[in-house]
Amino acid sequence: MESVGIYALGVAFYAVCVAASIALHEVGHLVPAKRFGIKCSQYMVGFGPTVWSRQRGETEYGVKAIPLGGYVRMLGMFPPKPGQPARVDSTGRLGMLVDQARNDAQRDIGPEDADRLFYQRSVPKRVVVMLGGPTMNLLIAAVLFTLLWTTYGLSRETPVVDTVSKCVVPVAASKKEQAAAAPQCTATSAPTPAVAAGIQPGDRIVAFAGTRIEEWSTLQGLIRANPGRTLPLVVERAGAQVPLQVTLIKDNRYKLDGNGLPVVDDQGRYVLVPVGFLGVSPTTVRETLALTEVPGQFGTFIAQTAAAIVNIPSKMVGVVKAATFQGERDPNGPISVVGAGRIVGEIASVQGTPENPINFSDKVAGAVQIVAGINLALFLFNLVPLLPLDGGHVAGALWEAVRRRVNRALRRPDPGPVDIARLLPLTYVVASLLLGMSVLLIYADIVNPIRITG
């Protein structure tokens, strides 16, 4: 029962952090909007029915029942139809939909708001307002990662040998096979190249195939790229450098992506490829970063997160199969806010072992890293130039600036604000896809979740 309570506390901590992140995202929109004189009638955290609200000045602040986002209602998001008063007069279902949206937007505008509309502001001001939310998420991620890396530290694999495999055993192609039973050496099992070469735990590999080794990733790449070759290797042992010769074998091992993570197919199984094999594992250490090292590491995390977001559509096939129990979940695949909450709960309640204890600081660090990662993902995802995302509004404003500049160069009249209401049919399609993807991920995270404890 104690572990259940700790699990619940972890989930509650995560929920508060996510709610705060959403609230601060919307503050990022609200503050510059008010600063630029745009009337904001609502500031809401969540969607659906209102749970609580208070009127403060001209803005209603509140919380809604579905905590999956939020919004700031700014007057004048859609300009009126060029050359005509706002009214429903277009033929066709899509045309009526667009005009109805314009009409609804104009209905909230009173005579006193005539010069306080979003579309009336300059392009730079509109861009600042729409980028304010994602920028807030970026700042949250930067602050959390900086605190985490400079105080708790960052795990890094080093070219110091932790363990030496005694024999060559096949790797498991799925997490279920990994959990079933660890492969055991038998009398007929071949020794690994590391054993044959005389490599010992604690050896620091300083050179391999004539290349000086500073990072484990460099060594790993050289090993995998040279199956079947006999190559020189130098280890540092008891303060002395010891030259060795190692004959690598070709063996089926996990295919790795650009981040060094195992690639998983749409059935949730690891992809195996024939590569060079040595039979050693690295020692993992936790090192704190100097403040000057943080920007470079943060840039690496941004690139990795952006690549993960780009790959989400291709990963959804695997999510569908996992949700219908036709495959396993990709441990490196997309998850919903529900799935992330479950992982934080597991981190909070995991006990560890005497050999590998997990203390309170480890648990806090794990939860903080997930919250920071979510904020970084929200920053990048909201930059996608499609409505209803913030990037869609930014793209519309930038297109307006380009169009005006071109017309000015050609000595044509000012074309006026871009009519983004015409993009509403596409917006509804994108919103429906995002909603469907979110529902699918939440369902998969309930019935077949990603687990860190196996």
Legacy VTK file of the C-alpha trace (Angstrom):
# vtk DataFile Version 3.0
C-alpha trace
ASCII
DATASET POLYDATA
POINTS 454 float
0.000 0.000 0.000
2.907 2.327 0.717
4.194 2.001 -2.849
0.699 2.792 -4.171
0.620 5.976 -2.124
4.081 7.009 -3.344
3.012 6.240 -6.918
-0.019 8.510 -6.459
2.170 11.273 -5.039
4.440 11.025 -8.076
1.483 11.306 -10.449
0.099 14.249 -8.456
3.478 16.024 -8.613
3.568 15.472 -12.362
-0.015 16.719 -12.821
0.740 19.933 -10.909
3.874 20.520 -13.007
2.019 19.956 -16.286
-0.833 22.257 -15.206
1.717 24.921 -14.267
3.427 24.509 -17.638
0.122 24.972 -19.467
-0.748 28.002 -17.340
2.635 29.609 -17.973
2.345 28.883 -21.709
-0.865 30.880 -21.799
0.720 33.636 -19.677
3.313 33.840 -22.440
0.483 34.790 -24.825
-1.497 36.916 -22.368
1.216 39.291 -21.159
2.446 40.560 -24.562
-1.139 40.695 -25.871
-2.178 42.997 -23.035
1.068 44.934 -23.404
0.241 45.628 -27.050
-3.304 46.725 -26.213
-5.133 43.646 -27.512
-8.306 42.930 -25.580
-8.237 39.490 -23.947
-11.657 38.398 -22.743
-10.638 34.975 -21.350
-7.598 33.192 -19.911
-8.389 29.514 -19.410
-6.393 26.466 -18.371
-8.078 23.397 -19.818
-11.005 22.821 -22.173
-14.651 21.904 -21.804
-16.952 22.936 -18.936
-15.688 25.652 -16.613
-14.788 24.390 -13.131
-13.828 27.753 -11.633
-13.466 31.309 -12.911
-13.134 34.881 -11.687
-13.522 38.151 -13.542
-10.584 40.506 -13.122
-11.022 43.701 -15.079
-11.879 42.871 -18.669
-10.511 39.293 -18.492
-12.142 36.152 -17.095
-9.539 33.837 -15.521
-10.524 30.231 -14.999
-9.926 26.475 -15.004
-11.821 24.017 -17.177
-12.551 20.348 -16.715
-10.274 18.758 -19.348
-6.633 19.565 -18.458
-5.160 18.937 -21.921
-4.305 22.499 -22.887
-5.536 26.037 -22.508
-6.234 29.227 -24.405
-6.327 32.998 -24.299
-9.320 34.477 -26.095
-8.117 37.574 -27.974
-10.527 39.762 -29.907
-9.986 40.065 -33.635
-8.177 36.824 -34.381
-10.101 36.712 -37.688
-10.326 39.893 -39.777
-13.697 40.725 -41.364
-14.303 39.614 -44.916
-12.408 41.983 -47.230
-14.669 44.701 -48.594
-17.809 43.416 -46.870
-19.376 43.467 -43.420
-19.161 40.177 -41.570
-22.206 38.094 -42.411
-23.000 34.573 -43.490
-23.453 34.930 -47.224
-21.146 32.451 -48.957
-22.497 29.493 -50.832
-21.253 26.014 -50.067
-20.764 24.314 -46.740
-17.107 25.319 -46.374
-17.831 28.905 -47.320
-20.615 29.099 -44.761
-18.296 27.601 -42.152
-15.659 30.275 -42.784
-18.147 33.138 -42.776
-19.830 31.832 -39.632
-16.473 31.861 -37.863
-15.875 35.446 -38.964
-19.353 36.379 -37.826
-18.863 34.772 -34.397
-15.538 36.576 -33.982
-17.079 39.951 -34.861
-20.046 39.438 -32.546
-17.836 39.807 -29.451
-16.395 43.134 -30.620
-18.079 46.234 -29.197
-17.662 49.855 -30.294
-15.171 50.421 -27.480
-12.936 47.638 -28.886
-12.596 49.062 -32.372
-8.830 49.639 -32.050
-7.971 46.732 -29.740
-8.086 43.815 -32.199
-5.391 41.236 -32.822
-5.310 41.563 -36.602
-4.810 45.345 -36.335
-1.425 44.964 -34.666
1.804 44.979 -36.662
3.306 41.720 -37.862
6.199 41.825 -35.333
3.757 42.333 -32.444
1.527 39.468 -33.562
4.550 37.198 -33.925
5.688 38.118 -30.400
2.215 37.358 -29.011
1.965 33.966 -30.723
5.548 32.947 -29.929
5.138 34.013 -26.299
3.550 30.688 -25.310
6.140 28.367 -26.900
8.938 30.635 -25.667
7.645 30.209 -22.120
7.860 26.417 -22.530
11.398 26.786 -23.866
12.381 28.884 -20.839
10.853 26.348 -18.436
12.761 23.518 -20.139
16.008 25.525 -20.139
15.723 26.392 -16.433
14.827 22.838 -15.372
17.545 21.185 -17.469
20.128 23.714 -16.275
19.283 23.057 -12.622
19.259 19.310 -13.247
22.571 19.134 -15.111
24.520 21.552 -12.905
23.383 20.096 -9.569
22.346 16.451 -10.034
24.349 15.721 -13.176
23.994 13.932 -16.492
24.616 10.233 -17.072
27.390 9.473 -19.556
28.801 6.205 -20.885
32.583 6.093 -20.656
35.132 3.848 -22.429
35.899 2.179 -19.094
34.911 -1.492 -19.184
32.178 -2.312 -16.687
31.540 -5.944 -17.574
33.031 -8.472 -19.994
30.625 -11.001 -21.496
32.031 -14.489 -21.095
30.396 -15.934 -24.192
28.483 -14.929 -27.296
24.732 -15.166 -26.711
21.929 -13.902 -28.963
20.156 -10.684 -28.053
16.414 -10.614 -27.401
14.278 -9.103 -30.157
11.584 -7.851 -27.766
11.102 -6.694 -24.184
9.031 -9.808 -23.453
11.910 -12.024 -24.526
14.278 -9.935 -22.410
12.058 -10.402 -19.370
11.510 -14.126 -19.969
15.042 -15.271 -19.237
18.546 -13.978 -19.661
20.550 -16.129 -22.140
23.080 -18.346 -20.375
26.503 -19.558 -21.456
26.792 -23.307 -22.154
29.712 -25.640 -22.649
29.474 -25.121 -26.408
29.168 -21.318 -26.284
32.005 -19.466 -28.000
33.983 -16.999 -25.867
33.584 -13.358 -26.769
36.403 -11.526 -28.553
36.907 -9.491 -25.373
37.602 -12.627 -23.313
39.891 -14.025 -26.005
41.853 -10.763 -26.107
42.275 -10.583 -22.323
40.183 -7.460 -21.644
39.257 -7.082 -17.971
36.603 -5.089 -16.059
38.036 -1.716 -15.050
40.207 -1.398 -18.170
40.015 2.009 -19.828
40.154 1.618 -23.597
42.408 4.456 -24.772
42.952 3.469 -28.411
41.299 1.166 -30.922
42.382 0.513 -34.525
44.786 3.436 -34.293
42.089 5.884 -33.132
42.341 7.560 -29.746
39.192 6.873 -27.710
37.682 9.630 -25.567
33.992 8.667 -25.783
32.183 5.346 -25.655
30.163 6.258 -28.766
33.390 6.532 -30.809
34.522 3.078 -29.699
31.080 1.591 -30.277
30.987 2.926 -33.845
34.422 1.500 -34.660
33.544 -1.921 -33.224
30.283 -2.159 -35.148
31.923 -1.058 -38.420
34.697 -3.703 -38.410
33.210 -7.211 -38.194
35.659 -10.058 -38.773
38.799 -7.915 -38.536
41.774 -8.296 -36.209
42.678 -4.880 -34.845
45.051 -3.381 -32.256
43.591 -2.180 -28.970
45.276 -0.360 -26.085
43.867 -0.392 -22.550
44.975 1.471 -19.449
45.251 -0.945 -16.545
46.666 -0.113 -13.087
48.235 3.057 -14.480
50.032 1.319 -17.355
49.066 1.048 -21.016
48.669 -2.532 -22.216
48.596 -3.291 -25.984
46.236 -6.067 -27.089
44.968 -7.628 -30.309
41.273 -8.330 -30.754
39.490 -10.264 -33.494
35.930 -8.984 -33.806
33.150 -11.341 -34.871
30.062 -10.594 -36.922
26.891 -10.955 -34.858
23.274 -9.805 -35.018
22.892 -6.824 -32.697
20.444 -3.952 -32.276
20.288 -1.429 -35.083
20.858 2.021 -33.571
19.372 5.359 -34.600
21.183 8.691 -34.722
20.826 9.059 -30.947
22.318 5.639 -30.221
18.935 4.128 -29.291
17.708 0.735 -30.573
15.431 0.933 -33.605
12.027 -0.715 -33.192
9.760 -1.889 -36.023
5.995 -1.342 -36.160
5.485 -4.648 -34.320
7.387 -3.287 -31.316
10.344 -5.628 -31.945
13.968 -4.525 -32.037
15.567 -4.485 -35.480
18.701 -6.628 -35.605
21.592 -6.105 -38.039
24.925 -7.925 -38.534
27.712 -5.786 -37.033
31.060 -6.156 -35.347
30.893 -7.477 -31.777
33.445 -7.294 -28.956
31.551 -8.236 -25.794
32.117 -5.393 -23.321
29.749 -2.919 -21.685
30.647 0.650 -20.689
30.750 2.145 -17.229
28.071 4.796 -16.758
28.949 7.778 -14.589
26.975 10.814 -13.530
28.773 14.097 -14.027
27.613 17.626 -13.331
28.053 20.123 -16.137
29.646 23.532 -15.893
27.260 26.341 -16.736
29.196 26.996 -19.955
28.564 23.396 -21.083
24.792 23.640 -20.704
23.995 25.454 -24.009
25.726 22.792 -26.085
23.980 19.953 -24.275
20.661 21.771 -24.484
21.135 22.213 -28.224
21.703 18.468 -28.547
18.474 17.765 -26.650
16.571 20.189 -28.884
17.827 18.403 -32.014
16.951 14.985 -30.574
13.461 16.129 -29.550
12.838 17.710 -32.963
13.832 14.447 -34.665
11.463 12.528 -32.384
8.572 14.864 -33.262
9.259 14.498 -36.987
9.121 10.705 -36.589
5.795 10.659 -34.705
3.609 9.959 -37.799
5.715 6.930 -38.763
5.582 5.661 -35.172
1.783 5.776 -34.964
1.399 2.495 -36.877
3.236 0.772 -34.051
1.047 2.544 -31.477
-2.104 1.277 -33.233
-0.789 -2.290 -33.206
0.253 -2.029 -29.563
-3.159 -0.615 -28.624
-4.833 -3.598 -30.289
-2.303 -6.054 -28.769
-0.824 -6.955 -32.173
2.632 -5.767 -31.158
4.697 -4.360 -28.315
5.108 -0.687 -27.414
8.215 1.000 -28.735
10.071 2.099 -25.563
11.364 5.113 -27.491
8.054 5.885 -29.214
5.539 8.673 -28.551
3.488 8.749 -25.377
0.631 10.901 -24.115
0.509 13.045 -20.987
-1.163 10.056 -19.323
1.726 7.780 -20.260
4.269 10.297 -18.989
2.326 10.496 -15.722
2.458 6.720 -15.332
6.219 6.772 -15.846
6.648 9.480 -13.196
4.540 7.363 -10.830
6.776 4.358 -11.495
9.896 6.448 -10.891
8.473 7.639 -7.575
7.534 4.154 -6.346
10.455 2.049 -7.646
12.493 0.550 -4.810
15.840 -0.250 -6.371
18.246 -2.919 -5.103
21.111 -2.973 -2.582
23.525 -3.018 -5.527
21.706 -0.205 -7.352
19.877 1.911 -4.764
17.460 4.590 -5.951
17.355 7.502 -3.536
14.992 10.459 -3.287
17.205 12.736 -5.380
17.233 10.145 -8.197
13.430 10.090 -8.211
13.095 13.864 -8.188
15.652 14.158 -10.986
13.791 11.601 -13.110
10.473 13.414 -12.675
12.023 16.831 -13.370
13.656 15.520 -16.539
10.299 14.280 -17.851
8.583 17.617 -17.099
11.449 19.498 -18.760
11.260 17.197 -21.784
7.512 17.761 -22.116
8.038 21.536 -22.129
10.742 21.229 -24.770
8.422 19.093 -26.903
5.591 21.629 -26.472
7.919 24.412 -27.622
8.924 22.584 -30.795
5.484 21.141 -31.547
3.835 24.555 -31.340
6.267 25.900 -33.945
4.782 23.627 -36.625
3.351 26.120 -39.172
-0.177 24.718 -39.176
-3.327 26.075 -37.543
-4.546 25.729 -34.819
-0.956 25.592 -33.506
0.827 28.831 -32.630
3.170 28.310 -35.563
0.197 28.532 -37.937
-0.617 32.052 -36.733
3.053 33.018 -36.983
3.202 31.685 -40.540
0.085 33.704 -41.450
1.597 36.905 -40.048
4.899 36.352 -41.852
3.088 35.657 -45.118
1.219 38.924 -44.662
4.526 40.772 -44.263
5.925 39.167 -47.426
2.775 39.945 -49.396
2.795 43.583 -48.319
6.470 43.967 -49.176
5.930 42.498 -52.647
2.912 44.724 -53.299
4.843 47.766 -52.142
7.728 46.908 -54.486
5.246 46.517 -57.357
3.461 49.740 -56.315
0.221 47.931 -55.728
-2.316 48.755 -52.988
-1.844 47.271 -49.517
-3.645 43.892 -49.614
-4.558 44.157 -45.909
-4.358 41.418 -43.297
-4.190 37.785 -44.325
-7.600 36.169 -44.055
-6.634 33.135 -41.988
-10.328 32.307 -41.583
-10.128 30.832 -45.075
-7.816 28.172 -43.616
-10.423 27.012 -41.108
-11.386 23.852 -43.064
-7.741 22.763 -42.997
-7.529 23.832 -39.351
-10.410 21.534 -38.443
-8.730 18.656 -40.273
-5.444 19.231 -38.426
-7.261 19.620 -35.094
-9.177 16.389 -35.705
-5.970 14.524 -36.503
-4.275 15.871 -33.377
-7.288 14.944 -31.255
-7.437 11.464 -32.748
-3.719 10.948 -32.194
-4.025 12.132 -28.583
-6.962 9.817 -27.872
-5.122 6.867 -29.433
-1.970 7.538 -27.403
-3.953 7.901 -24.170
-5.766 4.628 -24.871
-2.493 2.843 -25.651
-0.922 4.260 -22.489
-3.801 2.806 -20.472
-4.105 -0.673 -22.003
-0.503 -1.319 -23.104
1.745 1.287 -21.473
5.475 1.830 -21.730
7.018 0.745 -18.449
10.452 1.512 -17.029
10.311 -1.406 -14.605
9.648 -4.105 -17.180
LINES 1 455
454 0 1 2 3 4 5 6 7 8 9 10 11 12 13 14 15 16 17 18 19 20 21 22 23 24 25 26 27 28 29 30 31 32 33 34 35 36 37 38 39 40 41 42 43 44 45 46 47 48 49 50 51 52 53 54 55 56 57 58 59 60 61 62 63 64 65 66 67 68 69 70 71 72 73 74 75 76 77 78 79 80 81 82 83 84 85 86 87 88 89 90 91 92 93 94 95 96 97 98 99 100 101 102 103 104 105 106 107 108 109 110 111 112 113 114 115 116 117 118 119 120 121 122 123 124 125 126 127 128 129 130 131 132 133 134 135 136 137 138 139 140 141 142 143 144 145 146 147 148 149 150 151 152 153 154 155 156 157 158 159 160 161 162 163 164 165 166 167 168 169 170 171 172 173 174 175 176 177 178 179 180 181 182 183 184 185 186 187 188 189 190 191 192 193 194 195 196 197 198 199 200 201 202 203 204 205 206 207 208 209 210 211 212 213 214 215 216 217 218 219 220 221 222 223 224 225 226 227 228 229 230 231 232 233 234 235 236 237 238 239 240 241 242 243 244 245 246 247 248 249 250 251 252 253 254 255 256 257 258 259 260 261 262 263 264 265 266 267 268 269 270 271 272 273 274 275 276 277 278 279 280 281 282 283 284 285 286 287 288 289 290 291 292 293 294 295 296 297 298 299 300 301 302 303 304 305 306 307 308 309 310 311 312 313 314 315 316 317 318 319 320 321 322 323 324 325 326 327 328 329 330 331 332 333 334 335 336 337 338 339 340 341 342 343 344 345 346 347 348 349 350 351 352 353 354 355 356 357 358 359 360 361 362 363 364 365 366 367 368 369 370 371 372 373 374 375 376 377 378 379 380 381 382 383 384 385 386 387 388 389 390 391 392 393 394 395 396 397 398 399 400 401 402 403 404 405 406 407 408 409 410 411 412 413 414 415 416 417 418 419 420 421 422 423 424 425 426 427 428 429 430 431 432 433 434 435 436 437 438 439 440 441 442 443 444 445 446 447 448 449 450 451 452 453
